Amino acid sequence: MNVGTINTALNPSYGIYYNGKIYFIAQGAGELQILENNSIVSTINLPNYPNPFRLTILGDDIYIVYESGHLIELKNDTPVWNYYISDVGKYPAIISAGNYVVVTASCGDKVYFITLNHHINNVTVMSDPQALAYDNYTNVVYVGGYGSPLIYGISLNNFKIVQNITLNVSSVEAMVFVPPDELAVSPGHHYFEIINLTNGKVIAFDSLPYTLGAINGYAWMCYIPYDNDIVLSIPHDSDTVVVFNSKGGLVEEVTVGSDPNGIIYDPQNHYIYVINYGSSTISYFPAPAPSTTTKPIPKPNYTPYFVAIGVVVAILMILGVTLFVRRR
């Protein structure tokens, strides 16, 4: 795989593709940078709140959520609106869905829905919601949380929870909608799963080598419609992103810069851009050609998570050792 590199301002985090350009946050510099034809064409100083984090675009305006709790709107590169969300935490997610900007309070229990006119609704969900995905076929936003096996589906028609999926995992770190009716989920613990939204069942899975690093709340998933693949960043002690196909098959491991966070797909050139927080670079490479690689479909309610737990428990019983693991 031939991977190119673009230097950025300090500690870039996440970005989005819009109208032929890539907009991304340089968190360490407090800037918004714009990439076009693999060159930085503009740099915008952001309001001086701590840690600008993730962004989305709705109605030509840019919305940026900060880890400090601030949510700002930029119009023509100028701040025009500012809102504070309590309990935003370290891992707030933000997406555009229908006519709404959707933001999670990742240290609370709420998801916020903001219109172009700044009317705000909120829905109470599980604790620590930090992952979002939008099913534009049914107009439902899905939310998952750290330390919870639950995924809720919230209808944008009435802001009611219309689906409740329970996974055989302990957390949801990142997820993305896979048309027409599936959800790709990274539950941490080095695993990847695909959920059928019609019945809420796991229909495919894969596991990653521990040597690749760890998946946490900084992980990102990006769906690539060109080849029906999903790209997952491994942000902790890593320089790797992983490409899966929609059957759960591992397509490729790609070496990028250090601590990859956000992933962006350019639909014009079929290139994938990876934002590397640790090395202050963006890596880019062509989307793999459509693949037919598949993995076995799991038995009902089976995931590799339970196999791993069973092996660990057996070893501990034999050795008579008690193991305490603290993830964060």
C-alpha positions in Angstrom: 0.0 0.0 0.0 1.5 3.4 -1.1 0.7 5.9 1.7 1.3 9.6 1.3 1.9 12.1 4.1 0.8 15.7 4.7 2.2 17.9 7.5 -0.3 19.8 9.6 -0.5 22.1 12.6 0.0 20.6 16.0 -2.1 17.5 17.1 -4.8 17.2 14.4 -7.8 15.2 15.7 -10.9 14.8 13.4 -12.3 16.1 10.2 -15.0 15.9 7.5 -15.2 16.0 3.7 -17.4 18.8 2.2 -17.6 20.1 -1.4 -14.2 18.9 -2.5 -12.3 19.9 0.6 -11.4 18.3 3.9 -11.9 20.4 7.0 -10.1 19.2 10.1 -9.2 20.4 13.6 -5.6 20.9 14.7 -6.4 20.5 18.4 -3.0 21.4 19.8 -2.8 24.6 17.7 -6.5 25.6 18.3 -7.0 25.9 14.6 -9.3 24.7 11.8 -7.4 23.8 8.7 -8.7 23.2 5.2 -7.1 20.7 2.8 -7.6 20.7 -1.0 -5.7 18.7 -3.6 -3.5 17.4 -0.7 -2.3 20.9 0.3 -3.3 23.1 3.2 -5.1 26.0 1.6 -6.5 27.8 4.7 -6.0 28.0 8.4 -8.6 29.6 10.8 -8.0 30.5 14.4 -10.7 29.0 16.6 -12.3 30.6 19.7 -9.9 30.1 22.6 -11.6 27.4 24.6 -9.7 24.4 25.7 -9.4 21.4 23.3 -11.5 21.8 20.1 -12.2 18.1 19.3 -14.7 17.0 16.6 -16.8 18.7 13.9 -19.6 18.4 11.5 -21.2 20.5 8.8 -24.9 21.4 8.3 -26.3 23.9 6.0 -22.9 25.2 4.9 -22.0 26.0 8.5 -19.3 24.3 10.6 -20.1 23.1 14.1 -17.2 22.2 16.5 -17.6 20.6 19.9 -14.8 21.2 22.4 -13.9 18.8 25.2 -14.4 21.8 27.5 -18.1 21.7 26.7 -18.4 24.5 24.2 -20.2 24.0 20.9 -19.6 26.7 18.3 -21.0 27.4 14.9 -18.8 29.0 12.2 -20.4 30.8 9.2 -17.9 32.0 6.5 -15.1 31.2 8.9 -16.6 33.5 11.6 -18.1 32.3 15.0 -21.9 33.2 15.0 -23.2 31.0 17.8 -21.9 29.4 21.0 -23.6 26.9 23.3 -22.4 25.2 26.4 -23.1 21.5 27.1 -22.3 20.2 30.6 -20.8 16.7 31.0 -19.3 16.7 27.5 -16.3 14.8 28.8 -13.3 13.6 26.8 -15.1 11.7 24.0 -18.0 13.8 22.7 -19.4 12.6 19.3 -20.9 15.1 16.8 -22.6 14.3 13.5 -25.2 15.9 11.2 -28.4 13.9 10.8 -31.3 15.1 8.7 -31.8 18.7 9.7 -30.0 18.4 13.0 -26.6 18.6 14.6 -26.3 15.8 17.1 -23.9 15.9 20.1 -23.3 13.5 23.0 -22.4 14.4 26.5 -19.8 11.6 27.0 -19.6 12.1 30.8 -23.4 12.4 31.2 -26.4 10.6 29.9 -27.8 12.9 27.2 -27.8 13.3 23.4 -28.5 16.8 22.1 -30.3 17.6 18.8 -29.8 21.2 17.5 -31.6 22.7 14.5 -30.3 25.3 12.1 -32.4 27.8 14.1 -30.7 26.7 17.3 -33.7 25.0 18.8 -32.4 22.3 21.1 -33.9 18.9 22.1 -32.2 16.4 24.3 -32.9 12.7 25.0 -31.8 10.8 28.1 -29.8 7.6 27.2 -27.3 5.3 28.8 -24.4 6.7 30.9 -21.3 8.0 29.0 -22.7 8.1 25.4 -19.7 8.5 23.1 -20.5 6.9 19.7 -23.1 8.1 17.1 -24.3 6.8 13.7 -27.1 7.9 11.4 -29.4 5.6 9.5 -30.7 7.9 6.7 -33.0 5.1 5.4 -35.1 5.1 8.6 -34.2 8.6 10.0 -32.9 7.0 13.2 -29.8 8.1 15.1 -28.0 5.3 17.0 -26.0 6.0 20.2 -23.7 3.7 22.2 -21.8 4.4 25.4 -18.6 3.5 27.3 -19.1 0.8 29.9 -22.5 -0.3 28.5 -23.5 -3.1 26.1 -26.5 -1.0 24.9 -27.2 0.7 21.6 -30.3 2.9 21.4 -32.0 4.0 18.2 -33.6 7.5 18.4 -36.1 8.5 15.8 -35.7 12.1 14.5 -39.4 12.1 13.8 -40.4 12.3 17.5 -37.1 12.0 19.6 -38.3 8.7 21.0 -36.1 5.6 21.6 -37.5 3.2 19.0 -34.8 0.5 19.2 -32.8 -1.0 22.0 -30.0 -3.4 21.1 -28.0 -5.3 23.7 -24.6 -6.6 22.6 -22.4 -9.3 24.1 -19.7 -6.8 24.9 -18.9 -4.4 27.7 -18.6 -1.1 25.8 -19.2 0.8 22.5 -16.2 2.9 21.4 -17.1 3.8 17.8 -19.6 2.9 15.2 -20.8 3.7 11.7 -23.9 3.0 9.6 -23.5 0.5 6.7 -26.3 0.8 4.2 -29.0 -0.4 3.9 -29.6 -1.9 7.4 -26.4 -2.7 9.3 -24.2 -1.1 12.0 -20.4 -1.6 12.2 -19.3 -1.4 15.9 -16.0 -1.4 17.7 -16.6 -2.4 21.3 -12.9 -2.0 22.3 -11.1 -5.1 23.5 -9.6 -5.3 19.9 -12.9 -6.4 18.4 -15.0 -5.5 15.4 -18.7 -6.5 14.9 -21.4 -5.9 12.4 -25.0 -5.7 13.7 -28.2 -6.4 11.7 -30.5 -3.5 12.6 -33.6 -5.4 11.6 -33.2 -7.9 14.4 -30.3 -6.5 16.5 -28.1 -9.6 16.1 -24.4 -9.9 15.5 -23.9 -11.2 11.9 -20.2 -10.9 11.6 -17.1 -10.3 13.7 -13.3 -10.2 13.7 -10.6 -9.7 16.3 -7.3 -7.8 16.0 -3.8 -8.6 17.2 -3.0 -6.9 20.5 0.3 -5.8 18.9 -1.6 -3.3 16.8 -2.4 -1.1 19.9 -5.7 -0.4 21.7 -9.1 0.8 20.7 -10.6 3.5 23.0 -12.9 6.5 22.8 -10.6 8.3 20.3 -11.2 5.5 17.7 -13.2 6.4 14.6 -15.0 4.3 12.0 -15.6 5.4 8.4 -17.8 3.7 5.8 -16.4 3.6 2.2 -19.3 3.2 -0.3 -16.9 2.7 -3.2 -15.9 -0.8 -2.1 -18.4 -1.3 0.8 -15.5 -1.4 3.3 -15.2 0.0 6.8 -12.0 1.7 8.1 -11.2 1.7 11.8 -8.5 3.7 13.5 -6.5 2.3 16.4 -5.6 5.4 18.4 -3.7 4.2 21.4 0.0 3.4 21.1 -0.5 2.6 17.4 0.3 3.7 13.9 -2.3 1.5 12.2 -5.8 1.7 10.7 -7.6 -1.5 9.7 -9.8 -2.1 6.7 -12.7 -4.6 7.0 -15.3 -5.5 4.4 -19.0 -5.5 5.2 -18.9 -9.2 5.9 -16.5 -8.7 8.7 -13.5 -9.9 6.7 -10.1 -8.3 7.3 -9.0 -6.6 4.1 -5.9 -4.8 5.1 -3.8 -3.3 7.9 -2.3 0.1 6.8 0.6 1.8 8.5 0.0 5.5 9.0 1.3 8.1 11.4 1.3 7.8 15.2 -2.0 7.9 17.2 -4.4 7.9 14.3 -7.8 9.5 15.3 -10.2 10.7 12.6 -10.8 9.1 9.2 -12.2 10.9 6.1 -13.2 9.5 2.7 -12.9 11.6 -0.4 -15.6 10.3 -2.8 -14.2 12.1 -5.8 -10.8 10.5 -5.8 -11.6 7.4 -3.7 -8.9 8.2 -1.3 -8.9 7.6 2.5 -7.4 10.3 4.8 -6.2 9.4 8.3 -5.6 12.2 10.8 -2.6 11.3 13.0 -2.7 13.2 16.3 0.7 12.0 17.6 2.8 12.8 14.5 0.8 16.0 13.4 0.3 14.6 10.0 -2.4 13.3 7.7 -1.8 10.0 5.9 -3.7 9.2 2.7 -4.0 6.1 0.5 -6.4 4.8 -2.2 -9.4 2.9 -1.1 -8.8 -0.9 -1.7 -10.5 -2.4 -4.7 -13.8 -4.1 -4.0 -13.1 -7.3 -2.2 -15.0 -10.6 -1.7 -13.0 -11.8 1.3 -15.4 -13.0 4.0 -15.2 -14.4 7.5 -17.4 -17.2 9.0 -20.8 -16.0 10.3 -20.9 -16.5 14.1 -23.3 -18.7 15.9 -26.2 -16.9 17.7 -25.0 -14.7 20.5 -21.4 -15.7 20.0 -18.5 -13.2 20.0 -14.8 -13.7 20.4 -15.1 -11.6 23.6 -16.6 -14.5 25.5 -14.0 -16.9 24.2 -11.3 -14.6 25.4 -12.9 -14.3 28.8 -13.4 -18.0 29.1 -9.7 -18.6 28.4 -8.6 -16.0 30.9 -10.9 -17.4 33.6 -9.6 -20.9 33.1 -6.0 -19.8 33.4 -6.7 -17.8 36.5 -8.4 -20.8 38.2 -5.5 -23.1 37.4 -2.9 -20.6 38.7 -5.0 -19.4 41.6 -4.2 -15.8 40.6 -6.6 -12.9 40.9 -6.1 -10.4 38.1 -7.3 -6.8 38.2 -7.5 -4.9 35.0 -8.2 -1.2 34.8 -8.7 0.1 31.4 -8.6 3.8 31.8 
